[in-house]
Amino acid sequence: MKNYKSMDHFWMPFTANRAFKSAPRIIERAEGMWLFNDEGRKILDATAGLWCVNAGHGRKEIAEAVATQINTLDYTSPFNLGHDIGFEFAERLVQHTPDGLDHVFFTCSGSEAVESALKIALAYQNVRGKGSKFHFVGRDKGYHGVNFGGISVGGLTTNRKGFGPLLAAHHIPHTLDVERNAFSKGLPEYGIERADELEKLLQFHGSDSIAAVIVEPVSGAGGVILPPVGYLKRLREICTRHDVLLIFDEVITGWGRLGDSFGSIKFDVKPDMIVSAKGITNGVIPLGAVFTNTEIHDTIMNGAPDGQVELFHGYTYSAHPVACAAGLAVLDIYESEGLLKRGSGEIGTYWEESLHSLKGLPGIVDVRNCGLVGAVQFAAADGSLVGPTIMRRCYDLGMSLRAIGDTIALSPPLIIEKEHIDQIVETFTTISSEMF
């Protein structure tokens, strides 16, 4: 580790700063599936950074595209000016979205994409004369970023409390049911009836007050919670019946994580908007996007007089040319290497069978999986929280992952091979024998 005069100046996000700085874990470089720390140790990246490095680390194709773009056009305002690469990137992106979701609003992150989607929903309702529809519906344990709109519709208590009044939002129950669905392979069998809570909520509050429902197809930061069979389709049916927009937050589930370009395609459910980020640029340069259907786009476009701004919203770095260059290079990799569907093939099957081989080991109470996302849930006999200890011990054993309570979340780069999966399973086997 370098001898910094002080580590105090960097206020680290979502980190116990005092604890980390007393025993820091410093990563110096990365390549493929691997991170390399300041001691020269090789660490398997079992979470693709933060669910984002889907094509693996250190892709030279991306670096070269970024360098070329910086030397050609490093930046230009996205307000009243355009650049070819932004239009090209949007055109390429919608080749992977569900049919009809073919308009792209660029942001700089997943959090900003959520905020943009919520504002677009409100603008749409206003333009069509339904301004009373300004409430939102989220879901318990849902994560939709950290801006005010995102924490309003989000369902993680720690992210919401302490920040004062939020947007008008209601919440439906999550679908995690370990008692009935433990060790399900793929989507769990039980729980479709939980979608009916949306019907009850809309009847109670009146659907004329609800602008949109936002959910993750698979809840990530809430603990890798999978939708029961038929659940998402029922949400779609309820929203359609009540004239309420349905937004899928696919910041995590997009770009191959579930074995297809988006979870909406994997589960054959078409939302009105999709929120995207992370894997859209392989995490190399910040960029987010909102994909909207034609009805929403055209209603807002036609709601303003000719020559006037249709949507008073955007960011200095919307469709940043360098980020778009990175994204185009990433799309080339996804397409040429077949990464978007890899989780639905042989490696996805090996992933599922390997993770579920942990069933029966001491301390492990559930394993959940879909595509190339997974979770191993632990429980201590005395009820104490063990997840953070497991996360630190895994790092000592050569694996970087994420603890969400006592659930260990897994989302490896899509380039993962069998030997990497074997290492993950062996590490958990060691943890089980050591701690339980």
HUDA-V490117 format. One record per residue. N is the residue number from 1. RES is the residue in three letters. PHI is phi in whole degrees, -180 to 180 (* if undefined). D_CENTER is the distance of its C-alpha to the mean C-alpha in Angstrom with 1 decimal. Layout:
n:N res:RES phi:PHI d_center:D_CENTER
n:N res:RES phi:PHI d_center:D_CENTER
This chain:
n:1 res:MET phi:* d_center:31.3
n:2 res:LYS phi:-68 d_center:32.7
n:3 res:ASN phi:-89 d_center:35.1
n:4 res:TYR phi:-71 d_center:33.4
n:5 res:LYS phi:-63 d_center:35.8
n:6 res:SER phi:-161 d_center:33.1
n:7 res:MET phi:-99 d_center:29.5
n:8 res:ASP phi:-71 d_center:29.7
n:9 res:HIS phi:-75 d_center:28.8
n:10 res:PHE phi:-91 d_center:25.1
n:11 res:TRP phi:-86 d_center:23.4
n:12 res:MET phi:-77 d_center:20.4
n:13 res:PRO phi:-81 d_center:17.1
n:14 res:PHE phi:45 d_center:16.0
n:15 res:THR phi:-138 d_center:18.9
n:16 res:ALA phi:-74 d_center:22.3
n:17 res:ASN phi:-58 d_center:24.1
n:18 res:ARG phi:-65 d_center:27.6
n:19 res:ALA phi:-67 d_center:26.8
n:20 res:PHE phi:-63 d_center:24.8
n:21 res:LYS phi:-72 d_center:27.5
n:22 res:SER phi:-81 d_center:30.2
n:23 res:ALA phi:-149 d_center:28.7
n:24 res:PRO phi:-70 d_center:26.3
n:25 res:ARG phi:-114 d_center:24.1
n:26 res:ILE phi:-107 d_center:24.3
n:27 res:ILE phi:-101 d_center:22.7
n:28 res:GLU phi:-101 d_center:25.0
n:29 res:ARG phi:-157 d_center:23.7
n:30 res:ALA phi:-149 d_center:21.5
n:31 res:GLU phi:-156 d_center:22.2
n:32 res:GLY phi:61 d_center:20.8
n:33 res:MET phi:-89 d_center:19.4
n:34 res:TRP phi:-119 d_center:21.1
n:35 res:LEU phi:-108 d_center:21.2
n:36 res:PHE phi:-127 d_center:24.7
n:37 res:ASN phi:-88 d_center:25.6
n:38 res:ASP phi:-73 d_center:28.6
n:39 res:GLU phi:-99 d_center:30.9
n:40 res:GLY phi:83 d_center:30.2
n:41 res:ARG phi:-79 d_center:28.5
n:42 res:LYS phi:-97 d_center:26.1
n:43 res:ILE phi:-121 d_center:22.8
n:44 res:LEU phi:-71 d_center:20.5
n:45 res:ASP phi:-87 d_center:16.9
n:46 res:ALA phi:-89 d_center:15.4
n:47 res:THR phi:-127 d_center:11.8
n:48 res:ALA phi:48 d_center:11.7
n:49 res:GLY phi:73 d_center:12.0
n:50 res:LEU phi:-122 d_center:8.7
n:51 res:TRP phi:66 d_center:6.7
n:52 res:CYS phi:-128 d_center:8.0
n:53 res:VAL phi:-86 d_center:11.8
n:54 res:ASN phi:-67 d_center:11.8
n:55 res:ALA phi:-93 d_center:15.4
n:56 res:GLY phi:88 d_center:16.6
n:57 res:HIS phi:-84 d_center:18.2
n:58 res:GLY phi:70 d_center:21.2
n:59 res:ARG phi:-74 d_center:21.3
n:60 res:LYS phi:-66 d_center:24.5
n:61 res:GLU phi:-60 d_center:23.9
n:62 res:ILE phi:-71 d_center:21.2
n:63 res:ALA phi:-60 d_center:23.4
n:64 res:GLU phi:-67 d_center:26.4
n:65 res:ALA phi:-65 d_center:24.7
n:66 res:VAL phi:-66 d_center:23.7
n:67 res:ALA phi:-62 d_center:27.2
n:68 res:THR phi:-62 d_center:28.9
n:69 res:GLN phi:-68 d_center:27.0
n:70 res:ILE phi:-60 d_center:27.8
n:71 res:ASN phi:-81 d_center:31.4
n:72 res:THR phi:-104 d_center:31.5
n:73 res:LEU phi:-147 d_center:29.6
n:74 res:ASP phi:-78 d_center:27.7
n:75 res:TYR phi:-164 d_center:27.1
n:76 res:THR phi:-151 d_center:28.4
n:77 res:SER phi:-60 d_center:27.8
n:78 res:PRO phi:-86 d_center:25.5
n:79 res:PHE phi:-93 d_center:27.8
n:80 res:ASN phi:69 d_center:30.7
n:81 res:LEU phi:-135 d_center:30.3
n:82 res:GLY phi:-135 d_center:28.4
n:83 res:HIS phi:-143 d_center:27.9
n:84 res:ASP phi:-56 d_center:27.9
n:85 res:ILE phi:-68 d_center:24.8
n:86 res:GLY phi:-67 d_center:22.6
n:87 res:PHE phi:-68 d_center:24.2
n:88 res:GLU phi:-65 d_center:23.9
n:89 res:PHE phi:-63 d_center:20.2
n:90 res:ALA phi:-60 d_center:19.6
n:91 res:GLU phi:-65 d_center:22.1
n:92 res:ARG phi:-71 d_center:20.5
n:93 res:LEU phi:-61 d_center:16.9
n:94 res:VAL phi:-73 d_center:18.2
n:95 res:GLN phi:-71 d_center:19.9
n:96 res:HIS phi:-112 d_center:16.7
n:97 res:THR phi:-90 d_center:15.7
n:98 res:PRO phi:-59 d_center:17.5
n:99 res:ASP phi:-54 d_center:21.1
n:100 res:GLY phi:97 d_center:21.7
n:101 res:LEU phi:-93 d_center:18.4
n:102 res:ASP phi:-123 d_center:20.1
n:103 res:HIS phi:-126 d_center:19.9
n:104 res:VAL phi:-121 d_center:17.5
n:105 res:PHE phi:-112 d_center:17.3
n:106 res:PHE phi:-87 d_center:16.1
n:107 res:THR phi:-131 d_center:14.8
n:108 res:CYS phi:-111 d_center:14.2
n:109 res:SER phi:-168 d_center:10.7
n:110 res:GLY phi:-66 d_center:7.7
n:111 res:SER phi:-59 d_center:10.1
n:112 res:GLU phi:-69 d_center:12.8
n:113 res:ALA phi:-66 d_center:11.3
n:114 res:VAL phi:-63 d_center:11.0
n:115 res:GLU phi:-57 d_center:14.5
n:116 res:SER phi:-66 d_center:15.7
n:117 res:ALA phi:-62 d_center:14.7
n:118 res:LEU phi:-65 d_center:16.6
n:119 res:LYS phi:-68 d_center:19.5
n:120 res:ILE phi:-62 d_center:19.7
n:121 res:ALA phi:-61 d_center:20.0
n:122 res:LEU phi:-66 d_center:22.7
n:123 res:ALA phi:-61 d_center:24.5
n:124 res:TYR phi:-61 d_center:24.6
n:125 res:GLN phi:-65 d_center:26.1
n:126 res:ASN phi:-65 d_center:28.5
n:127 res:VAL phi:-62 d_center:29.7
n:128 res:ARG phi:-92 d_center:30.5
n:129 res:GLY phi:79 d_center:32.5
n:130 res:LYS phi:-123 d_center:30.3
n:131 res:GLY phi:-67 d_center:29.7
n:132 res:SER phi:-71 d_center:30.1
n:133 res:LYS phi:-88 d_center:26.6
n:134 res:PHE phi:-127 d_center:24.7
n:135 res:HIS phi:-90 d_center:23.1
n:136 res:PHE phi:-122 d_center:19.5
n:137 res:VAL phi:-125 d_center:18.3
n:138 res:GLY phi:-114 d_center:15.2
n:139 res:ARG phi:-141 d_center:14.9
n:140 res:ASP phi:-55 d_center:15.9
n:141 res:LYS phi:70 d_center:13.4
n:142 res:GLY phi:-76 d_center:10.7
n:143 res:TYR phi:-127 d_center:8.5
n:144 res:HIS phi:-134 d_center:8.3
n:145 res:GLY phi:86 d_center:9.2
n:146 res:VAL phi:-123 d_center:12.7
n:147 res:ASN phi:-81 d_center:15.0
n:148 res:PHE phi:-63 d_center:17.6
n:149 res:GLY phi:-66 d_center:16.2
n:150 res:GLY phi:-64 d_center:12.8
n:151 res:ILE phi:-76 d_center:14.7
n:152 res:SER phi:-69 d_center:17.1
n:153 res:VAL phi:-85 d_center:15.0
n:154 res:GLY phi:-70 d_center:12.9
n:155 res:GLY phi:-124 d_center:14.7
n:156 res:LEU phi:-105 d_center:14.7
n:157 res:THR phi:-56 d_center:18.4
n:158 res:THR phi:-62 d_center:18.3
n:159 res:ASN phi:-82 d_center:16.0
n:160 res:ARG phi:-98 d_center:18.4
n:161 res:LYS phi:-71 d_center:21.8
n:162 res:GLY phi:90 d_center:24.0
n:163 res:PHE phi:-119 d_center:22.9
n:164 res:GLY phi:76 d_center:25.4
n:165 res:PRO phi:-61 d_center:25.3
n:166 res:LEU phi:-120 d_center:22.1
n:167 res:LEU phi:-65 d_center:21.6
n:168 res:ALA phi:-71 d_center:23.1
n:169 res:ALA phi:-147 d_center:20.6
n:170 res:HIS phi:-120 d_center:21.1
n:171 res:HIS phi:-136 d_center:19.1
n:172 res:ILE phi:-100 d_center:19.4
n:173 res:PRO phi:-68 d_center:19.3
n:174 res:HIS phi:-75 d_center:16.5
n:175 res:THR phi:-114 d_center:17.3
n:176 res:LEU phi:-72 d_center:17.6
n:177 res:ASP phi:-144 d_center:21.3
n:178 res:VAL phi:-64 d_center:22.2
n:179 res:GLU phi:-59 d_center:25.9
n:180 res:ARG phi:-96 d_center:25.8
n:181 res:ASN phi:-117 d_center:22.9
n:182 res:ALA phi:-56 d_center:23.1
n:183 res:PHE phi:63 d_center:22.7
n:184 res:SER phi:-68 d_center:21.6
n:185 res:LYS phi:-96 d_center:20.9
n:186 res:GLY phi:79 d_center:18.1
n:187 res:LEU phi:-68 d_center:17.9
n:188 res:PRO phi:-70 d_center:20.1
n:189 res:GLU phi:-78 d_center:23.4
n:190 res:TYR phi:-104 d_center:23.9
n:191 res:GLY phi:128 d_center:22.3
n:192 res:ILE phi:-59 d_center:22.4
n:193 res:GLU phi:-64 d_center:24.7
n:194 res:ARG phi:-69 d_center:22.1
n:195 res:ALA phi:-66 d_center:21.1
n:196 res:ASP phi:-68 d_center:24.6
n:197 res:GLU phi:-64 d_center:23.9
n:198 res:LEU phi:-67 d_center:22.4
n:199 res:GLU phi:-57 d_center:25.8
n:200 res:LYS phi:-63 d_center:27.6
n:201 res:LEU phi:-65 d_center:25.7
n:202 res:LEU phi:-66 d_center:26.3
n:203 res:GLN phi:-70 d_center:29.9
n:204 res:PHE phi:-69 d_center:30.4
n:205 res:HIS phi:-88 d_center:29.0
n:206 res:GLY phi:90 d_center:30.0
n:207 res:SER phi:-66 d_center:27.6
n:208 res:ASP phi:-74 d_center:29.5
n:209 res:SER phi:-110 d_center:27.7
n:210 res:ILE phi:-106 d_center:24.0
n:211 res:ALA phi:-82 d_center:22.3
n:212 res:ALA phi:-161 d_center:18.9
n:213 res:VAL phi:-110 d_center:16.7
n:214 res:ILE phi:-127 d_center:13.0
n:215 res:VAL phi:-142 d_center:10.9
n:216 res:GLU phi:-89 d_center:7.8
n:217 res:PRO phi:-55 d_center:9.5
n:218 res:VAL phi:-127 d_center:8.6
n:219 res:SER phi:-69 d_center:8.1
n:220 res:GLY phi:-92 d_center:6.4
n:221 res:ALA phi:-68 d_center:8.2
n:222 res:GLY phi:-80 d_center:10.9
n:223 res:GLY phi:125 d_center:12.0
n:224 res:VAL phi:54 d_center:10.5
n:225 res:ILE phi:-105 d_center:12.3
n:226 res:LEU phi:-90 d_center:13.2
n:227 res:PRO phi:-77 d_center:14.9
n:228 res:PRO phi:-60 d_center:18.6
n:229 res:VAL phi:-55 d_center:20.5
n:230 res:GLY phi:86 d_center:21.1
n:231 res:TYR phi:-64 d_center:19.1
n:232 res:LEU phi:-67 d_center:16.8
n:233 res:LYS phi:-64 d_center:19.9
n:234 res:ARG phi:-68 d_center:21.8
n:235 res:LEU phi:-58 d_center:19.4
n:236 res:ARG phi:-60 d_center:19.9
n:237 res:GLU phi:-62 d_center:23.6
n:238 res:ILE phi:-68 d_center:23.9
n:239 res:CYS phi:-63 d_center:22.2
n:240 res:THR phi:-62 d_center:24.4
n:241 res:ARG phi:-64 d_center:27.5
n:242 res:HIS phi:-102 d_center:27.0
n:243 res:ASP phi:59 d_center:26.1
n:244 res:VAL phi:-120 d_center:22.7
n:245 res:LEU phi:-70 d_center:19.8
n:246 res:LEU phi:-117 d_center:16.7
n:247 res:ILE phi:-112 d_center:13.3
n:248 res:PHE phi:-100 d_center:10.2
n:249 res:ASP phi:-86 d_center:6.9
n:250 res:GLU phi:-113 d_center:5.3
n:251 res:VAL phi:-58 d_center:3.1
n:252 res:ILE phi:-93 d_center:2.0
n:253 res:THR phi:-79 d_center:5.4
n:254 res:GLY phi:-79 d_center:7.1
n:255 res:TRP phi:63 d_center:9.8
n:256 res:GLY phi:93 d_center:11.4
n:257 res:ARG phi:-59 d_center:9.3
n:258 res:LEU phi:-101 d_center:11.2
n:259 res:GLY phi:98 d_center:14.3
n:260 res:ASP phi:-154 d_center:14.2
n:261 res:SER phi:-61 d_center:12.8
n:262 res:PHE phi:-142 d_center:10.7
n:263 res:GLY phi:-62 d_center:10.6
n:264 res:SER phi:-62 d_center:13.1
n:265 res:ILE phi:-76 d_center:15.4
n:266 res:LYS phi:-57 d_center:15.1
n:267 res:PHE phi:-99 d_center:16.1
n:268 res:ASP phi:56 d_center:18.4
n:269 res:VAL phi:-132 d_center:17.4
n:270 res:LYS phi:-102 d_center:17.4
n:271 res:PRO phi:-80 d_center:15.9
n:272 res:ASP phi:-87 d_center:17.5
n:273 res:MET phi:-143 d_center:14.6
n:274 res:ILE phi:-124 d_center:11.2
n:275 res:VAL phi:-100 d_center:8.8
n:276 res:SER phi:-138 d_center:7.5
n:277 res:ALA phi:-172 d_center:7.3
n:278 res:LYS phi:46 d_center:7.0
n:279 res:GLY phi:-66 d_center:8.6
n:280 res:ILE phi:-62 d_center:10.6
n:281 res:THR phi:-126 d_center:13.0
n:282 res:ASN phi:63 d_center:12.3
n:283 res:GLY phi:74 d_center:11.7
n:284 res:VAL phi:-73 d_center:15.4
n:285 res:ILE phi:-134 d_center:15.8
n:286 res:PRO phi:-60 d_center:13.6
n:287 res:LEU phi:-165 d_center:12.9
n:288 res:GLY phi:-132 d_center:10.9
n:289 res:ALA phi:-155 d_center:12.2
n:290 res:VAL phi:-117 d_center:13.0
n:291 res:PHE phi:-100 d_center:14.7
n:292 res:THR phi:-120 d_center:17.5
n:293 res:ASN phi:-78 d_center:20.2
n:294 res:THR phi:-66 d_center:23.8
n:295 res:GLU phi:-60 d_center:25.1
n:296 res:ILE phi:-65 d_center:23.0
n:297 res:HIS phi:-59 d_center:23.6
n:298 res:ASP phi:-69 d_center:27.3
n:299 res:THR phi:-62 d_center:28.0
n:300 res:ILE phi:-71 d_center:26.8
n:301 res:MET phi:-61 d_center:28.5
n:302 res:ASN phi:-86 d_center:31.8
n:303 res:GLY phi:-89 d_center:31.8
n:304 res:ALA phi:-116 d_center:33.1
n:305 res:PRO phi:-60 d_center:36.5
n:306 res:ASP phi:-55 d_center:36.9
n:307 res:GLY phi:86 d_center:36.3
n:308 res:GLN phi:-101 d_center:34.2
n:309 res:VAL phi:-64 d_center:30.6
n:310 res:GLU phi:-83 d_center:28.7
n:311 res:LEU phi:-134 d_center:25.6
n:312 res:PHE phi:-84 d_center:26.2
n:313 res:HIS phi:-161 d_center:22.8
n:314 res:GLY phi:157 d_center:21.2
n:315 res:TYR phi:-133 d_center:20.7
n:316 res:THR phi:-54 d_center:23.1
n:317 res:TYR phi:-106 d_center:20.6
n:318 res:SER phi:-59 d_center:19.3
n:319 res:ALA phi:53 d_center:19.5
n:320 res:HIS phi:-54 d_center:20.8
n:321 res:PRO phi:-59 d_center:23.0
n:322 res:VAL phi:-73 d_center:22.1
n:323 res:ALA phi:-65 d_center:18.3
n:324 res:CYS phi:-64 d_center:19.2
n:325 res:ALA phi:-63 d_center:21.4
n:326 res:ALA phi:-62 d_center:18.8
n:327 res:GLY phi:-63 d_center:16.5
n:328 res:LEU phi:-64 d_center:19.6
n:329 res:ALA phi:-65 d_center:20.4
n:330 res:VAL phi:-65 d_center:17.0
n:331 res:LEU phi:-59 d_center:17.6
n:332 res:ASP phi:-58 d_center:21.0
n:333 res:ILE phi:-67 d_center:19.8
n:334 res:TYR phi:-56 d_center:17.4
n:335 res:GLU phi:-73 d_center:20.3
n:336 res:SER phi:-72 d_center:23.2
n:337 res:GLU phi:-101 d_center:21.8
n:338 res:GLY phi:64 d_center:20.4
n:339 res:LEU phi:-72 d_center:17.0
n:340 res:LEU phi:-65 d_center:15.0
n:341 res:LYS phi:-110 d_center:17.2
n:342 res:ARG phi:-63 d_center:18.0
n:343 res:GLY phi:-67 d_center:16.1
n:344 res:SER phi:-94 d_center:18.4
n:345 res:GLY phi:-106 d_center:21.5
n:346 res:GLU phi:-59 d_center:23.6
n:347 res:ILE phi:-68 d_center:21.2
n:348 res:GLY phi:-65 d_center:18.8
n:349 res:THR phi:-66 d_center:22.0
n:350 res:TYR phi:-63 d_center:23.1
n:351 res:TRP phi:-58 d_center:19.8
n:352 res:GLU phi:-61 d_center:20.2
n:353 res:GLU phi:-65 d_center:23.9
n:354 res:SER phi:-68 d_center:23.6
n:355 res:LEU phi:-61 d_center:21.2
n:356 res:HIS phi:-75 d_center:23.3
n:357 res:SER phi:-69 d_center:26.4
n:358 res:LEU phi:-77 d_center:25.6
n:359 res:LYS phi:-57 d_center:26.7
n:360 res:GLY phi:98 d_center:29.8
n:361 res:LEU phi:-74 d_center:29.4
n:362 res:PRO phi:-56 d_center:30.3
n:363 res:GLY phi:88 d_center:27.7
n:364 res:ILE phi:-96 d_center:25.0
n:365 res:VAL phi:-109 d_center:24.6
n:366 res:ASP phi:-165 d_center:21.6
n:367 res:VAL phi:-131 d_center:19.6
n:368 res:ARG phi:-127 d_center:16.7
n:369 res:ASN phi:-157 d_center:15.3
n:370 res:CYS phi:-165 d_center:14.0
n:371 res:GLY phi:58 d_center:14.0
n:372 res:LEU phi:-114 d_center:13.1
n:373 res:VAL phi:-123 d_center:11.1
n:374 res:GLY phi:-158 d_center:13.5
n:375 res:ALA phi:-151 d_center:14.8
n:376 res:VAL phi:-119 d_center:18.3
n:377 res:GLN phi:-103 d_center:19.6
n:378 res:PHE phi:-105 d_center:22.8
n:379 res:ALA phi:-152 d_center:25.4
n:380 res:ALA phi:-83 d_center:28.5
n:381 res:ALA phi:-60 d_center:31.8
n:382 res:ASP phi:-91 d_center:32.5
n:383 res:GLY phi:80 d_center:29.1
n:384 res:SER phi:-73 d_center:28.2
n:385 res:LEU phi:-78 d_center:24.8
n:386 res:VAL phi:-116 d_center:24.4
n:387 res:GLY phi:-54 d_center:20.7
n:388 res:PRO phi:-61 d_center:21.2
n:389 res:THR phi:-66 d_center:24.4
n:390 res:ILE phi:-63 d_center:22.9
n:391 res:MET phi:-59 d_center:20.2
n:392 res:ARG phi:-67 d_center:23.1
n:393 res:ARG phi:-67 d_center:25.4
n:394 res:CYS phi:-60 d_center:23.0
n:395 res:TYR phi:-61 d_center:22.9
n:396 res:ASP phi:-62 d_center:26.7
n:397 res:LEU phi:-89 d_center:26.7
n:398 res:GLY phi:97 d_center:24.7
n:399 res:MET phi:-145 d_center:21.1
n:400 res:SER phi:-101 d_center:18.1
n:401 res:LEU phi:-150 d_center:15.5
n:402 res:ARG phi:-125 d_center:13.8
n:403 res:ALA phi:-101 d_center:15.7
n:404 res:ILE phi:-120 d_center:14.5
n:405 res:GLY phi:63 d_center:18.0
n:406 res:ASP phi:-99 d_center:19.7
n:407 res:THR phi:-99 d_center:16.8
n:408 res:ILE phi:-98 d_center:15.9
n:409 res:ALA phi:-89 d_center:12.4
n:410 res:LEU phi:-129 d_center:12.6
n:411 res:SER phi:-154 d_center:10.4
n:412 res:PRO phi:-71 d_center:13.2
n:413 res:PRO phi:-53 d_center:13.8
n:414 res:LEU phi:-70 d_center:14.7
n:415 res:ILE phi:-86 d_center:18.2
n:416 res:ILE phi:-57 d_center:18.8
n:417 res:GLU phi:-119 d_center:22.4
n:418 res:LYS phi:-60 d_center:24.3
n:419 res:GLU phi:-66 d_center:25.8
n:420 res:HIS phi:-71 d_center:22.5
n:421 res:ILE phi:-63 d_center:21.6
n:422 res:ASP phi:-60 d_center:25.1
n:423 res:GLN phi:-64 d_center:24.6
n:424 res:ILE phi:-60 d_center:21.6
n:425 res:VAL phi:-64 d_center:23.8
n:426 res:GLU phi:-63 d_center:26.8
n:427 res:THR phi:-65 d_center:25.2
n:428 res:PHE phi:-66 d_center:24.2
n:429 res:THR phi:-63 d_center:27.7
n:430 res:THR phi:-64 d_center:29.2
n:431 res:ILE phi:-59 d_center:27.2
n:432 res:SER phi:-59 d_center:28.4
n:433 res:SER phi:-70 d_center:32.0
n:434 res:GLU phi:-77 d_center:32.0
n:435 res:MET phi:-107 d_center:30.6
n:436 res:PHE phi:-128 d_center:31.5
